């Protein structure tokens, strides 16, 4: 698929790849072990002007398309799933909805600092009692005079402890079902009543903070409502179409990184007097890893191009996310197996890819939900 990439896309990819190999890969295990969000890395990504790749230049972005953004996400995932996760949550969940649904004033006030990389953003949908049924939410926003008052708890919110703004979903009309959900822009640094109550220890991706947040009588002016009242669920569905492409791209990067480590190791490691890549079992495993990674990349690029054309993309994005996330987990598991005992140690990267990849099958809709979405799109 790479042969038909525009020159500008190739240049961005190579620039980001060089940065990732030079600045992120050497510390990828360290920041994971320390559970440390690498703010300095995101400052450097801002200096590279890639914190707002798919955001218009008028609002501080790079003015690139979704395909270019997917290439950047893949390169980050190739060296660090945690950096990649915080990056895609910032871009597709926290920034893009403001560009799509916000007023000019909101774009200037809230989108510009995100796109320019002044800080990272977050997106708060999931709650402790909800999961796959994300519309089942207890967080409420009631109108009092010229203010909205938010109350509730949000769970598994990427970047919340580091964010300069968070898009929060809340029920504004309990009798209206899906049409009673709205989106609000919350400033976690300034808005009283906002609190990060937990930063979760996780199976992987610990350099990307995953938080529980509490909203207790958080008072927001009217201009913090994103779009119109009751548009929150339609905004969510459109946001997830793009978000699933992000996860597909990140998953492809994880698979690529795991494949490269296994291939390199197999060409250096000797057993029984020969390189292990010369054994049929190992060679066939690495060929299958390559095949799965390339398939994931093709589906991801197809979804990105479909999105960029403005065509309906729900089926394509769900298909790419489903396939790429499963490929990432399978390829990472195979990488651990190729390295044997070394693959199980933190001195080698495959164990990190393996742990990181699992979330890709859960976030932005589980694999089971992707089957449901694709089935609906097929008329089943």
C-alpha angles and dihedrals in degrees: 000000000000094000093077098045112127115249092248090055092050090050093051091047093051092046092051093043091054091049093048094051093045102040111017108033095059092056100032096104093038095057090045092052091047094044086229126157103224100225090171090061091055090048088055092047087054089052088054088053095235101117089093103031097150094035120102118260089236088071098042099273132125093250093230128144132248092266091057090048091050090053091054092047090050093052092051091049090050090069106019128016090191095056089044093051095051089046097052093043088052093048109036100028106030103029111027096057091057090054092046100042109014131102121248089257092051092048092052094044102038110015099048097061090047094049092045091050098242085141140342124259138218140209122214117202110124122080133194093258096040131065123143089010091063093166090066097090135155098193108111137194118198126186117241112177107303094342138081117223116207126200129172148072129272124198137206094014112171116223095002094133091052102034129120091197136013128195107223125197115215140167112253096170116030092192097054101070112204089359091060096068122099137179126235133189110230125191104212092193097054110020112097115228096035115119137167101222100177138019105197127228105223143190088254142339091064094152086067109069116232111193148185112221132197124210112196115177091325105182117210130180117243093258091068091074107103110222116330131333111273096023095101098101095048088049089051094053092049091046092052092052087064094035092058090055087053092053090046090053093046090048091051088053092051090050092048092051093048092047092050093051092049094046093048093048093048090056092053105036117088127200129169089005099305142076111274091231086069091064112094094228094054095041092050091048092053092046089053090048090054092047093052092047093050091048091051091050093050093051091046094050091047091053091047092051091047090052091049092053089056092241123140105282107176095107095042095048093047091047092049092047093048095048098040095047092051090045090053092054094044095046093046091050090051090050090056089050094050091053092046114192092359090056089062093056127085090233086080127053104228094082089057093049089048094053093042094048095061094070090057088071090053110036122079089021125332122261087259091056090048089056088051093049094047091046091055091048089053091051094250 
